[in-house]
Amino acid sequence: MVVAASAGCGIVGGGSPTDRSLDGLSVSSPRFRDEAPLPAEYTCTGQSGNPPLRWSGVPQKQTKSIALVVDANNAQGAAEVHWVLFNIDPLTTELAQSSVPRGAGALQGLTSSGKVGYSPPCRPDDTYRFSVYALDSKLDLKEGAGLLKTLETIAQHTIARGRLSAAHIE
């Protein structure tokens, strides 16, 4: 299942999730730089699961939770969501390799493949985006929540966002 319908909500695609201006977050990884290739170990040919990520610039007073969306855009403009993680504690500033911060109450939603959890990218020429969102509330969604509903809810509550992109798979 490809999620093109959610492109209008700004979570998948390049648009803004709301009409208000958003603060920017800085997103990085110790394993790859912005616009550099995604290391193969974090793809369907690797064994490492999700790459480690770090973020900063979260507006502490307004942020009640963090969300992460990993998606890809292909040459045809269709989007595919590889991971949705939400209700991350707002004081969290990094995500370790192959991990979900369960102790802090983080939950995962469905991906485009209809599964819960990190769905490793496979298409070598797509651009993969690791987007972090500061939200003004915890989301009233359960583990395995539907993709469209989760993306729409994240968009409604976004107050700041940042993105790390991988130009393709190495």
N, C-alpha and C positions, 0 to 999 in steps of 0.2 A: 504494500500500500504506500503510495507516494502522497505526501501531504503538501499539496499546492494551495489548497483552500485556506490554510492558516497563514499564508504569506502576507495577507492583509493585516494581520494582527501585529506584525512587526517582530515577532519572536523568530519565525523562520523567514528569511529574506532580509531586505535592507531597510524596510520602513520603520517608522517610529511607533511604539506600542500605544502611545497616547498623543494627544495634541499638545500637551505641555512639554516644556524642555526638560531634558533629563541630565542629571549629573553623570559624569563619566567615571568608570572604574578602570583601573589598570589590571590587565590579565596577562600572565606569563606562565611559562613552564621551564623547569630546569632541563628538559629533554629536547625542546625545539623552540626556535624563535618565530615571531610573527612572519607569515608569508613564506616560511621555509617548509620543506617537505615534512610530513608526518612520519616519524620513525616506524618502520615496518612492524616492530614488536607490538605496536598498539593497533594493529589491523587484523583482519581475519586470517592472515598468515602467521601472526605472532602469537605469543603466549602470555603477554603481560597485562591484558585488560586495559583499563583507561590510563592515559598518561597522567603524571602528577601535574597539578595546576596550583597557581598562587594568584591572589588578587588583593588589591588595596584600593583605598579611596571610598570605602563604604561610608555613607552618611550615617554615623552611629546613632544619633538621636531619633531619626525617623525609621530606620531599618528594623523590621521585626523578624525577617528571615531572608535567606539567600536561595536562589534557584540557579541551576545550571542546565543549559540545553546544548547538546552537540548535534549539529546538523550538517548537511552537505548540499551544495548546489551543483548540478551537473550542467553540461553544455546546453541542454534543452530548457534550462530554467526551472526544472522540477526540483523540489526539496525533499530530502529524506532525513528523518530524525533518528539519530543513533542512540540518544540517551536523554532522559529527562529526570532530573534530580531536584527535589524541592523540600522546603521546610528545613533547610540547613541553618544551624544556629547562626545568628547575625554576627557573632564574634569570631566565627571561623574565617580564616584567611587563606587556607590551603586545603587541598585534597591530595592525599597520598596516592601513589600508583595503585591501581587495582583495589580501590576502597570506596566505601560508602560510610559517611560519618553517622553510624547508627546510634551511638550513644547520645548524640545531640538531637535525635528524632527525625533525621532526614528520611524521606520516602522517595520512591522511584515510580514514575508513570510509565505507561505503555510507549513503545517506540513505533516507528513506521512498520516494522516487521510484526507488530502485535505482541511483542515480548516485553517483559519488565527487565530492566538492567541495561548495562552497556552492550550495545550491538556493534561490534568492531567494523569499521569501514573496510570496503573491499575494492571499490572502483579507483584505480590508480590516478586518474586525471581529474577527479573532482576536487573542489575546494572544501575543506572541512573546517567548521567554525565551532569554537568552544566559547559559548557566550555565558557570562555570569550576570545575574540580575539581583539588585537589592530591591526588596519588596517591603511595602508598608504594612504587611500583615503576614501571619502564617496562613497557608492555604488550607481551606476546609475541604481537603481531598484525601482520599485513602490511597494506600499502596496499590499500584496497578491502575490508577485512574486513567480514563480515556485520553488519548493524545490531544485531540482538538479541544476538549474541555480544559485540560491542564494548560495548554498553550494560551488559550483565551484568558484563563484566570491569572496566569503569570503576567500577561500583558496588562490586565486591568490594575495590577498592584505594583507595577514597576516604577521605581523612583530614580534608579541609576542603573547603568549597564556598561559592560565592557566586553571586548571580544578578542580572542587570539585565533588567528586563522592559519591553517596549514595549506599551502598551495597545491599539494598533491601528496601521494604516498611515495616515500623513497624506495 
